Amino acid sequence: MTRKTDMTVVVTGASGRTGSRVARAAQAAGLTVRPATRAQGFDWADRSTWAQALRGADAAYLVHPGDVGSAAATRAVGLLAHEAVSLGVRRLVLLSARGEEQARPTEEALRESAADWTVVQAAWFMQNFSEGPLVEGLRLGELVFPGGEVREPFIDVRDIADVVVAVLLAGDRYVGKAVDVSGPRLLTFGEAVAEVAKAAGRELAYRPVSAREYGAHLAGLGVPDEEVELLVEVFETLLDGRNAHLSDGVQRVLGREPRDFADFAAEAAAAGTWRP
């Protein structure tokens, strides 16, 4: 496979945290982006919508809307990958989670599809503090989360997107490989909240709780029991310190350092993200 810039890339989750950045990065690199979202008629839960999104494309970025470690993700990614290959879309890049053992069956389902696959195993997103499930607590002044005092190498999703596009443009260099990506330094969740507070000019608190307590909180918000159980299991294992180290995936693929949490926090604060 040679380097190709006249490429049409299907981007699942193109309105989400990573997909939107992948779409922008791909367009900036001169690729043709085909968004695959419900607004465009694509639905991970409806196989009849997949062929229309995939047919005639060269590559696809796969991000499942549920946790990548769920049985639903494993099944859907495996089925979609096989369908993509049958339609001639062999180049597939899957977003997975760094250190999450529950995600390995989904990665294996991709590998078994005969696709030219790459898995990007990402650390915890910085943008989980600004666009994800943690935002509301921060706006109210306190983040309640089962992160304990574990250190995490938070990564900016823009770096994930840049890696995905670079991997697609690199020919076969990353085919059949997993790329482990992290940010440039380790922070506890409490230290991350302190950096958000400094950037936002507000007093913010972090209150660590057990994974079970957090699961009860999610259940109270209406999260389905099956999803709650998976998330509790993931938090109990993933936040045990196994990710408390840096990786050099961003540097190897992009030839530069990853973005720093302080820069992310300053930008998000300037946009008014954490105003009460």
C-alpha positions in Angstrom: 0.0 0.0 0.0 1.4 3.4 -0.9 0.8 6.8 0.6 -2.6 8.0 -0.6 -4.0 11.5 -0.2 -7.1 11.2 -2.5 -8.7 9.1 0.1 -12.4 9.0 1.2 -12.6 8.3 4.9 -15.8 7.2 6.7 -15.8 8.8 10.1 -18.2 7.2 12.6 -19.1 9.4 15.5 -18.3 12.5 13.4 -20.3 14.8 15.7 -18.6 13.4 18.9 -15.5 14.2 20.9 -13.0 12.3 18.8 -14.9 11.9 15.5 -15.4 15.6 15.0 -11.7 16.2 15.4 -10.8 13.3 13.1 -13.1 14.8 10.5 -11.5 18.2 10.8 -7.9 16.8 10.8 -8.7 14.6 7.8 -10.2 17.5 5.8 -7.2 19.7 6.7 -4.9 16.9 5.3 -6.9 17.0 2.0 -8.9 13.8 2.5 -12.6 13.5 1.7 -14.6 12.9 4.8 -17.8 11.0 4.8 -19.5 11.5 8.2 -21.3 8.5 9.5 -23.8 9.7 12.2 -27.5 9.2 12.8 -28.0 12.6 11.1 -26.5 11.1 8.0 -28.6 7.9 8.3 -25.9 5.7 9.9 -26.7 3.8 13.1 -24.4 1.3 14.8 -27.4 -0.6 16.0 -28.9 -1.0 12.5 -26.8 -3.1 10.1 -29.0 -2.0 7.2 -27.5 1.5 7.4 -23.9 0.4 7.2 -23.5 -0.4 3.5 -24.6 3.1 2.3 -22.1 4.7 4.6 -19.2 2.4 3.6 -19.7 1.7 -0.1 -17.1 3.4 -2.3 -14.9 4.6 0.6 -11.2 3.8 1.1 -10.9 3.8 4.9 -13.0 4.2 8.0 -12.4 5.5 11.6 -14.4 3.4 14.0 -15.5 4.6 17.4 -18.4 2.8 19.1 -20.9 5.1 21.0 -20.8 2.7 24.0 -17.8 1.6 26.0 -15.3 -0.1 23.7 -15.2 -3.0 26.2 -18.9 -3.7 26.0 -20.3 -6.9 24.4 -22.3 -4.6 22.1 -19.2 -2.9 20.9 -17.4 -6.2 20.2 -20.3 -7.5 18.2 -20.9 -4.3 16.2 -17.2 -3.6 15.4 -16.7 -7.2 14.3 -19.7 -7.2 12.0 -19.1 -3.8 10.6 -15.4 -4.6 9.9 -16.4 -7.7 8.0 -19.0 -5.7 6.0 -16.5 -3.0 5.3 -13.9 -5.5 3.9 -16.6 -7.2 1.8 -17.3 -3.7 0.3 -13.7 -3.1 -0.4 -13.0 -0.8 2.6 -10.0 -2.6 4.0 -8.3 0.2 5.9 -9.8 0.5 9.3 -8.7 2.4 12.4 -10.3 1.6 15.7 -10.3 3.9 18.8 -9.7 1.7 21.8 -8.8 2.3 25.5 -5.3 2.2 26.9 -5.0 -0.5 29.6 -8.7 -1.6 29.4 -8.7 -5.4 29.4 -12.4 -5.4 28.6 -11.6 -3.8 25.2 -9.4 -6.6 24.0 -12.3 -8.7 22.6 -13.4 -5.7 20.4 -9.8 -5.3 19.2 -9.7 -9.0 18.4 -13.0 -8.8 16.5 -11.4 -6.1 14.3 -8.2 -8.2 13.7 -10.3 -11.3 12.7 -12.0 -9.3 9.9 -9.1 -9.5 7.5 -9.0 -5.7 7.4 -5.8 -3.7 7.2 -6.4 -2.6 10.8 -4.8 -0.3 13.2 -5.9 0.2 16.8 -5.3 3.5 18.6 -5.2 2.8 22.4 -5.8 6.1 24.0 -5.4 7.4 27.6 -8.2 9.2 29.4 -9.3 12.2 27.3 -8.6 15.8 28.6 -11.9 16.7 26.9 -13.8 14.4 29.3 -13.5 17.4 31.7 -14.8 19.9 29.1 -17.3 18.0 26.9 -18.0 14.7 28.6 -19.7 13.4 31.7 -17.6 15.3 34.2 -18.5 18.8 33.0 -21.7 19.3 35.0 -20.0 18.5 38.3 -17.2 21.0 37.6 -19.7 23.7 36.7 -21.4 23.1 40.1 -18.1 23.3 41.8 -17.2 19.7 42.7 -16.1 16.7 40.7 -17.2 13.4 42.2 -15.4 10.5 40.6 -13.8 7.1 41.4 -10.3 8.2 40.3 -8.8 8.0 43.8 -5.2 9.3 43.7 -4.2 7.4 40.6 -2.1 9.2 38.1 -3.3 9.4 34.5 -1.5 10.7 31.4 -4.5 12.6 30.1 -4.5 13.1 26.3 -6.0 15.9 24.2 -8.4 14.4 21.7 -6.9 16.6 19.0 -3.7 14.6 19.3 -5.7 11.4 18.9 -7.2 12.8 15.7 -3.9 13.8 14.3 -2.5 10.3 15.0 -5.5 8.7 13.3 -5.0 10.8 10.2 -1.3 10.3 10.2 -1.7 6.6 10.5 -4.1 6.6 7.5 -1.6 8.6 5.4 1.4 6.4 6.3 0.6 3.6 3.9 1.1 0.2 5.5 3.5 1.4 8.2 0.9 1.0 11.0 -1.2 -1.8 9.5 -1.6 -4.6 11.9 -0.3 -2.6 14.9 -1.6 -1.0 18.1 -0.5 2.5 18.8 -0.5 3.5 22.5 -1.0 7.3 22.9 -0.9 9.4 26.1 -0.3 13.0 27.1 3.1 14.4 28.2 2.7 14.1 32.0 1.0 12.3 34.8 -1.7 14.0 36.9 -4.1 12.7 39.5 -7.7 13.6 39.0 -7.4 16.0 41.9 -4.4 17.7 40.3 -6.3 17.9 37.0 -9.2 19.6 38.8 -6.8 22.0 40.4 -5.5 23.0 37.0 -9.0 23.5 35.7 -9.7 25.7 38.8 -6.6 27.8 38.2 -7.5 28.3 34.5 -11.2 29.0 35.3 -10.4 31.3 38.2 -12.8 29.4 40.4 -12.6 27.2 43.5 -13.3 23.6 42.5 -13.2 20.5 44.6 -12.5 16.9 43.8 -14.2 14.2 45.9 -13.0 10.6 45.2 -15.6 7.9 45.7 -15.6 4.1 45.1 -16.5 2.7 41.7 -19.6 1.2 43.4 -20.7 4.5 44.8 -20.2 6.1 41.4 -22.2 3.4 39.8 -25.1 4.1 42.2 -24.9 7.7 41.1 -25.1 6.8 37.4 -28.0 4.5 38.1 -29.8 7.4 39.8 -29.3 9.4 36.6 -31.1 6.7 34.6 -28.1 4.8 33.1 -29.2 1.3 32.3 -28.1 -1.4 34.8 -26.0 -3.4 32.3 -24.1 -0.3 31.3 -23.6 0.7 35.0 -22.2 -2.8 35.8 -19.7 -2.6 32.9 -18.6 0.9 33.9 -18.1 -0.1 37.5 -16.0 -3.1 36.4 -14.0 -0.8 34.0 -13.4 1.8 36.7 -12.4 -0.8 39.3 -9.7 -2.2 37.0 -8.7 0.7 34.7 -8.2 3.2 37.6 -5.9 0.9 39.6 -2.6 2.6 38.5 -2.0 0.4 35.4 -2.0 3.5 33.2 0.3 5.6 35.4 3.1 5.8 32.9 3.7 7.7 29.7 3.8 6.3 26.2 5.5 7.7 23.1 2.8 7.0 20.4 2.2 10.6 19.7 5.9 11.4 19.4 6.5 8.4 17.1 3.6 9.0 14.8 3.6 12.8 14.7 7.2 13.7 15.4 6.2 16.2 18.1 5.2 16.3 21.8 1.6 15.9 22.8 -0.4 18.8 24.0 -0.3 19.6 27.7 -3.2 19.6 30.1 -2.5 23.2 31.2 -2.9 24.4 27.6 -6.1 22.5 27.2 -7.5 23.9 30.4 -6.6 27.5 29.5 -8.4 27.2 26.1 -11.5 25.6 27.6 -11.7 28.2 30.3 -11.3 31.0 27.8 -14.3 29.5 26.0 -16.4 29.7 29.2 -16.7 25.9 29.6 -16.7 25.8 33.4 -18.8 28.9 34.1 -21.4 28.1 36.7 
